[in-house]
Amino acid sequence: MEVDFQFQKYGTTMKNVHVAAITNVNAVATIPAVPGEFHAIVSVHWSFAGAPTAGMLTITFGGVIVYEVHIGATGPGAINFHKPFQNGVMNTEVVVTLTGGSPVKRLNVQYL
């Protein structure tokens, strides 16, 4: 029987990181490393108060970019992962960064 390693070592309680950033400052959500555990991102939600300039959402696991998408519209947006998106290495910090020029921005990351 094959066991999916992705579901063995992260918690079962949903957690949320919320970040608000002012004009010309990146919104950065950091999920610290936990000894003996993986992190699994369930969803990422964001919003811009105005049209972003070169908007981008980046997810890194242990400093390595694993997901990147351009964002070019005002208002809310979301990525809901059908299967939790997780790093393959235990004890690794996860950083989600929302960039985009001048507008005020909000970032919410739900994870296990």
C-alpha positions in Angstrom: 0.0 0.0 0.0 1.4 3.4 -1.0 1.1 6.2 1.5 0.9 9.8 0.4 3.7 11.6 2.4 2.0 14.9 1.9 -0.6 14.2 4.5 1.5 12.7 7.2 3.2 15.5 9.0 1.1 18.7 8.9 -1.5 19.7 11.4 -5.2 19.3 11.0 -6.1 22.8 12.4 -6.6 25.5 9.8 -4.5 28.6 10.5 -4.6 32.0 8.9 -2.0 34.7 8.4 -3.3 38.2 7.5 -1.1 41.0 6.3 -2.0 44.6 5.4 0.6 46.7 3.5 0.6 50.4 2.7 1.5 52.0 -0.6 4.7 50.8 -2.3 5.4 48.2 0.4 5.1 44.5 -0.3 2.7 42.4 1.8 4.7 39.5 3.1 3.1 36.5 5.1 5.7 34.3 6.8 4.9 30.9 8.1 7.8 29.9 10.3 9.4 26.5 10.2 8.2 23.9 12.7 10.5 21.0 13.7 9.2 17.7 12.3 6.4 19.2 10.3 5.5 20.3 6.8 3.3 23.3 5.9 0.5 23.0 3.5 -1.2 26.0 1.9 -4.9 25.6 1.4 -5.7 29.0 -0.1 -4.3 32.5 -0.8 -6.6 35.5 -1.0 -5.6 39.1 -1.8 -6.9 42.5 -2.7 -5.6 45.8 -4.1 -7.3 49.1 -3.3 -6.4 50.3 -6.9 -4.9 48.8 -10.0 -1.5 47.3 -9.2 1.7 48.1 -11.1 3.5 44.9 -11.9 1.4 42.9 -9.4 2.7 39.5 -8.5 2.1 36.7 -6.0 5.0 34.6 -5.1 5.2 31.5 -2.8 8.6 30.3 -1.6 9.5 27.2 0.4 12.8 27.5 2.1 13.8 30.4 -0.1 13.0 28.6 -3.4 10.2 30.0 -5.6 7.7 27.3 -6.1 4.7 29.3 -7.4 4.4 32.7 -9.1 1.6 34.4 -10.8 1.1 38.0 -12.2 -1.9 40.0 -10.9 -3.1 42.9 -13.0 -6.5 43.8 -11.6 -8.0 45.9 -8.8 -10.0 44.2 -6.1 -10.0 40.7 -4.6 -8.6 37.6 -6.0 -8.0 34.1 -4.7 -6.2 30.8 -5.3 -7.8 27.8 -3.7 -5.7 24.7 -4.0 -7.8 21.6 -4.6 -5.2 19.5 -2.7 -3.2 21.4 -0.1 0.0 22.8 -1.7 2.9 21.8 0.5 6.6 21.8 0.6 8.5 18.5 0.4 11.0 19.2 3.1 10.2 19.3 6.9 11.3 22.3 9.0 11.0 24.8 6.2 9.8 28.3 6.3 7.1 29.4 3.9 6.9 32.9 2.6 4.0 34.3 0.5 4.7 37.8 -1.0 2.3 40.1 -2.7 3.9 42.9 -4.7 2.4 45.6 -6.8 3.5 49.2 -6.9 1.3 51.9 -5.4 -2.0 50.5 -4.1 -2.7 49.5 -0.5 -3.0 45.7 -0.4 -4.2 42.9 1.8 -3.0 39.3 1.8 -4.6 36.3 3.6 -3.0 32.8 3.6 -4.8 29.8 5.0 -2.6 26.8 5.8 -2.4 23.6 7.8 
